[in-house]
């Protein structure tokens, strides 16, 4: 069905198509969730992984950026996602950058965005998540929240901005993510400098009520800067890392101005960063960037990732993508005779 809908959606501006799909799924509510449940197989228990003490029923999570305000929290697990990361949210609600700000590069299976953390604010997300918990409707997968800095907040006040969002969401989310690596908020990436990053991670960990805190890394960092970010984050109590965010290197793919590139062209660099970070820490690494099939999942896991996340491939391949990937992983287990996915991955290293 998505194969029929995609040409129509791709005639629309990318952000308008995104809003149309979200409105349609939200409007259908339980019907949409039931449709996916009947269409897709139940997750294979052999594919479960543990990340920072959290059990993911499948090794494929939803990356931050797609559902910033948690509008479809109950829908994503029905697609087979083993965890869902909401956000990026900021302490203050903000409209983001001027439109157009999201661009497809279909020939490359990529997106370029300069959204600028458009979201309703961390308090609005906290209210929505609290209502889910109070209604007994919390999904049976970990729900994470990606935290960013409000655009109007001065860099010198960034620590309190992150801490405010963490305080609002710590009792509601299953894990939190410090995002200082988006290229679309002016000056944000300077917060990856060791001293500033240490202060932010320390504040978020202190406000997290024991929830795991991950740090999301930029693919454009050189090895020394990556090493510094990993070392200071671990020293301040981070539970793991997410590698990577989008890249400012568009590789000549599209002349659309500034923005972060995601999708297939990012995979090789994301894989390099996962391998580099995993070799320097015992903390779990979540691999993200260009994953679009079971082969990339297995490559990420073999490089040291504990799990992966997907965003851009979902736009191109549609809602059955994760189910197809999980089916291929199950068949790989059958063919190998391995009892579970971690054993299969360990045997391939």
C-alpha positions as CSV (number, residue, x, y, z in Angstrom):
1,X,0.0,0.0,0.0
2,X,2.8,2.4,0.8
3,X,4.3,1.8,-2.6
4,X,1.1,3.3,-4.1
5,X,1.0,6.2,-1.6
6,X,4.6,7.2,-1.8
7,X,4.5,8.8,-5.3
8,X,1.6,11.0,-4.1
9,X,3.3,11.9,-0.9
10,X,6.6,12.7,-2.7
11,X,4.8,15.2,-4.8
12,X,4.2,17.2,-1.7
13,X,6.7,19.3,0.2
14,X,8.5,16.9,2.5
15,X,7.3,18.5,5.7
16,X,3.7,18.8,4.5
17,X,3.8,15.1,3.6
18,X,5.1,14.3,7.1
19,X,2.3,16.3,8.7
20,X,-0.3,14.6,6.5
21,X,0.9,11.2,7.5
22,X,1.0,12.0,11.2
23,X,-2.5,13.5,11.1
24,X,-3.9,10.5,9.3
25,X,-2.3,8.0,11.7
26,X,-3.3,10.0,14.8
27,X,-6.9,10.3,13.4
28,X,-7.1,6.5,12.9
29,X,-5.7,5.9,16.4
30,X,-6.5,2.3,17.5
31,X,-7.5,1.3,14.0
32,X,-4.0,2.2,12.7
33,X,-2.4,0.3,15.6
34,X,-4.6,-2.8,15.0
35,X,-3.9,-2.7,11.3
36,X,-0.1,-2.9,11.9
37,X,-0.6,-5.6,14.6
38,X,-2.5,-7.8,12.1
39,X,-0.1,-7.1,9.2
40,X,3.2,-7.6,10.9
41,X,4.5,-10.7,12.8
42,X,5.1,-10.7,16.5
43,X,8.7,-9.9,17.4
44,X,11.0,-12.9,17.6
45,X,12.2,-13.2,21.2
46,X,15.6,-14.3,20.0
47,X,16.1,-10.8,18.7
48,X,15.9,-9.0,22.1
49,X,18.8,-7.0,23.3
50,X,19.7,-5.2,26.5
51,X,20.9,-1.6,26.3
52,X,22.0,0.2,29.5
53,X,19.8,-2.2,31.5
54,X,16.8,-1.6,29.3
55,X,15.3,-4.6,27.4
56,X,14.6,-3.8,23.8
57,X,12.3,-6.5,22.3
58,X,14.0,-5.9,19.0
59,X,17.4,-4.4,18.1
60,X,15.9,-1.6,15.9
61,X,14.7,1.6,17.5
62,X,13.1,4.7,16.2
63,X,15.6,7.6,16.0
64,X,14.8,11.0,17.4
65,X,13.5,13.7,15.0
66,X,10.5,11.9,13.5
67,X,8.1,12.2,16.5
68,X,9.3,15.3,18.3
69,X,6.3,15.8,20.5
70,X,5.3,12.2,21.1
71,X,2.1,12.3,19.1
72,X,2.3,8.6,18.0
73,X,4.0,7.0,21.0
74,X,1.7,4.0,21.0
75,X,1.9,3.5,17.2
76,X,5.7,3.0,16.7
77,X,6.0,-0.3,18.7
78,X,3.4,-1.9,16.4
79,X,5.8,-1.4,13.5
80,X,8.4,-3.6,15.3
81,X,10.5,-0.9,16.9
82,X,12.2,-2.2,20.0
83,X,12.5,1.3,21.5
84,X,11.2,4.8,20.6
85,X,13.2,8.0,21.0
86,X,11.1,11.2,21.0
87,X,12.3,14.8,20.5
88,X,14.4,16.6,20.1
89,X,12.6,18.8,22.7
90,X,13.7,22.0,24.3
91,X,12.9,23.7,27.6
92,X,11.0,26.4,25.7
93,X,8.5,25.7,22.9
94,X,9.9,27.0,19.6
95,X,8.8,27.1,15.9
96,X,12.1,26.1,14.5
97,X,13.7,27.5,11.4
98,X,11.8,29.1,8.4
99,X,10.3,26.7,5.8
100,X,11.2,25.0,3.6
101,X,13.5,23.1,5.9
102,X,13.2,19.5,5.0
103,X,14.4,18.1,1.6
104,X,14.4,14.7,0.0
105,X,17.3,13.4,-2.0
106,X,15.6,10.3,-3.5
107,X,18.4,9.0,-5.7
108,X,20.6,8.8,-2.6
109,X,18.0,7.6,-0.2
110,X,18.8,10.7,1.9
111,X,17.2,13.7,3.6
112,X,18.6,17.1,4.4
113,X,17.0,19.0,7.2
114,X,17.5,22.3,9.0
115,X,14.4,22.0,11.2
116,X,15.9,23.8,14.2
117,X,14.3,21.8,17.0
118,X,10.7,22.8,16.2
119,X,8.7,21.4,19.1
120,X,6.0,22.3,21.7
121,X,8.5,22.2,24.6
122,X,9.5,19.7,27.2
123,X,6.6,20.6,29.5
124,X,4.0,19.8,26.8
125,X,5.7,16.4,26.2
126,X,5.8,15.7,29.9
127,X,2.1,16.3,30.1
128,X,1.4,13.9,27.2
129,X,3.6,11.2,28.6
130,X,2.1,11.6,32.1
131,X,-1.3,11.1,30.6
132,X,-0.2,7.9,28.9
133,X,1.3,6.5,32.1
134,X,-1.8,7.5,34.2
135,X,-4.0,5.8,31.6
136,X,-2.0,2.6,31.8
137,X,-1.2,2.9,28.1
138,X,2.6,3.0,28.3
139,X,4.1,1.0,25.5
140,X,6.0,-2.3,26.2
141,X,9.2,-0.9,24.8
142,X,11.6,1.7,26.3
143,X,10.6,5.3,25.5
144,X,13.5,7.8,25.4
145,X,13.5,11.6,25.1
146,X,16.2,13.5,23.2
147,X,17.0,16.9,24.8
148,X,18.3,20.0,23.1
149,X,19.0,23.6,23.9
150,X,16.3,26.3,23.3
151,X,17.5,28.6,20.5
152,X,17.0,31.8,22.6
153,X,19.0,30.4,25.5
154,X,22.5,31.8,25.5
155,X,25.3,29.2,25.3
156,X,26.4,30.2,28.8
157,X,23.0,29.2,30.2
158,X,22.7,25.9,28.3
159,X,23.3,23.8,31.4
160,X,20.2,25.0,33.1
161,X,18.2,24.7,29.9
162,X,19.0,21.0,29.6
163,X,18.5,20.4,33.3
164,X,15.1,22.0,33.2
165,X,13.9,19.5,30.5
166,X,15.6,16.6,32.3
167,X,13.8,17.5,35.5
168,X,10.4,17.6,33.7
169,X,10.9,14.3,31.9
170,X,13.0,12.1,34.2
171,X,10.1,10.4,36.0
172,X,8.3,9.8,32.7
173,X,10.9,8.7,30.1
174,X,12.8,5.4,30.3
175,X,16.0,7.1,29.1
176,X,17.3,10.6,28.2
177,X,19.6,11.8,25.5
178,X,21.9,14.8,25.5
179,X,21.9,16.3,22.0
180,X,24.7,18.8,21.5
181,X,25.4,17.6,18.0
182,X,22.6,18.9,15.8
183,X,24.0,21.3,13.1
184,X,20.7,23.3,13.0
185,X,20.8,25.4,16.1
186,X,23.5,28.2,16.0
187,X,26.4,27.4,18.2
188,X,25.0,24.1,19.5
189,X,28.0,22.0,18.4
190,X,30.4,24.2,20.5
191,X,28.7,22.5,23.5
192,X,30.6,19.3,22.5
193,X,33.8,21.0,23.8
194,X,35.0,19.0,26.8
195,X,34.3,21.4,29.6
196,X,30.8,22.5,28.4
197,X,29.8,18.9,27.6
198,X,30.9,17.7,31.0
199,X,28.8,20.3,32.8
200,X,25.7,19.5,30.7
201,X,26.0,15.7,31.1
202,X,26.6,16.2,34.9
203,X,23.5,18.3,35.2
204,X,21.3,16.0,33.2
205,X,22.5,12.9,35.0
206,X,21.9,14.7,38.3
207,X,18.3,15.4,37.2
208,X,17.6,12.1,35.6
209,X,16.4,10.2,38.7
210,X,18.5,7.2,37.9
211,X,17.3,7.0,34.3
212,X,20.1,6.1,31.8
213,X,21.5,9.2,30.0
214,X,23.0,8.9,26.5
215,X,25.1,11.4,24.7
216,X,24.5,11.8,20.9
217,X,27.7,12.4,18.9
218,X,28.2,14.2,15.6
219,X,29.7,12.3,12.7
220,X,31.8,15.4,11.8
221,X,34.0,15.2,15.0
222,X,37.6,14.0,14.5
223,X,39.0,11.2,16.5
224,X,40.6,13.4,19.2
225,X,37.3,15.3,19.8
226,X,35.4,12.0,19.8
227,X,37.7,10.6,22.4
228,X,37.4,13.7,24.5
229,X,33.5,13.6,24.3
230,X,33.4,9.9,25.2
231,X,35.8,10.3,28.1
232,X,34.2,13.3,29.7
233,X,30.7,11.9,29.2
234,X,31.6,8.6,30.9
235,X,33.3,10.4,33.7
236,X,30.1,12.4,34.4
237,X,27.9,9.4,34.5
238,X,26.6,8.9,31.0
239,X,25.2,5.4,30.4
240,X,26.1,5.2,26.7
241,X,26.4,6.9,23.4
242,X,24.4,7.4,20.2
243,X,26.4,7.5,17.0
244,X,25.7,9.5,15.0
245,X,23.7,12.6,14.4
246,X,23.3,14.1,10.9
247,X,26.3,15.4,9.0
248,X,27.0,18.8,7.5
249,X,28.8,17.1,4.6
250,X,26.3,16.9,1.8
251,X,28.8,15.2,-0.5
252,X,27.5,17.2,-3.5
253,X,24.1,15.6,-3.3
254,X,21.8,18.6,-3.3
255,X,22.1,22.4,-3.4
256,X,19.5,23.3,-0.7
257,X,21.7,25.3,1.7
258,X,22.6,24.5,5.2
259,X,21.3,21.4,7.1
260,X,22.1,18.0,8.3
261,X,22.3,15.0,6.0
262,X,20.8,11.7,7.0
263,X,20.2,8.4,5.2
264,X,22.2,6.0,3.1
265,X,25.2,8.3,2.4
266,X,25.9,8.6,6.1
267,X,26.1,4.9,6.8
268,X,29.9,4.4,6.2
269,X,30.8,7.3,8.4
270,X,28.3,6.3,11.2
271,X,29.8,2.8,11.1
272,X,33.3,4.2,11.5
273,X,32.2,6.3,14.5
274,X,30.4,3.3,16.1
275,X,33.5,1.2,15.7
276,X,35.8,3.9,17.1
277,X,33.6,4.7,20.1
278,X,32.9,1.1,20.9
279,X,36.6,0.4,21.0
280,X,37.2,3.1,23.6
281,X,34.4,2.4,26.1
282,X,32.5,-0.4,27.7
283,X,29.4,1.7,27.7
284,X,26.7,0.7,25.1
285,X,26.7,2.4,21.7
286,X,23.5,2.8,19.7
287,X,24.3,3.0,15.9
288,X,22.3,5.3,13.7
289,X,22.8,6.8,10.3
290,X,21.9,5.1,7.0
291,X,20.6,1.8,8.4
292,X,18.1,0.6,5.8
293,X,18.2,-3.2,6.0
294,X,19.3,-6.3,8.0
295,X,22.8,-6.2,6.5
296,X,23.4,-2.7,8.0
297,X,22.0,-3.8,11.3
298,X,24.4,-6.7,11.5
299,X,27.3,-4.5,10.4
300,X,26.5,-2.0,13.1
301,X,26.2,-4.7,15.7
302,X,29.5,-6.4,14.6
303,X,31.2,-3.0,14.9
304,X,30.2,-2.8,18.5
305,X,26.7,-1.3,18.6
306,X,24.3,-2.7,21.2
307,X,21.3,-1.7,19.0
308,X,20.5,0.6,16.1
309,X,18.0,3.3,15.2
310,X,16.2,4.2,12.0
311,X,14.5,7.3,10.6
312,X,15.3,8.2,7.0
313,X,14.8,4.7,5.6
314,X,11.3,4.6,7.0
315,X,10.4,7.6,4.9
316,X,11.5,5.8,1.7
317,X,10.5,2.3,2.5
318,X,7.3,2.7,4.5
319,X,5.8,1.2,7.7
320,X,6.6,-2.4,6.9
321,X,10.4,-1.8,6.8
322,X,11.2,-2.8,10.3
323,X,9.1,-5.9,10.1
324,X,11.1,-6.9,7.0
325,X,14.4,-6.3,8.7
326,X,13.3,-8.3,11.7
327,X,12.2,-11.2,9.4
328,X,15.6,-11.2,7.7
329,X,17.4,-11.2,11.1
330,X,15.3,-14.2,12.2
331,X,16.1,-16.1,9.1
332,X,19.8,-15.3,9.7
333,X,19.5,-16.9,13.1
334,X,17.8,-20.0,11.6
335,X,20.5,-20.4,9.1
336,X,23.3,-20.0,11.6
337,X,21.9,-22.1,14.3
338,X,22.7,-19.4,16.9
339,X,20.3,-19.3,19.8
340,X,19.9,-15.5,19.8
341,X,21.1,-12.3,18.1
342,X,23.9,-11.4,20.5
343,X,25.4,-14.9,20.0
344,X,25.2,-14.5,16.3
345,X,26.9,-11.1,16.4
346,X,29.6,-12.4,18.8
347,X,30.5,-15.2,16.4
348,X,30.9,-12.7,13.5
349,X,33.4,-10.5,15.3
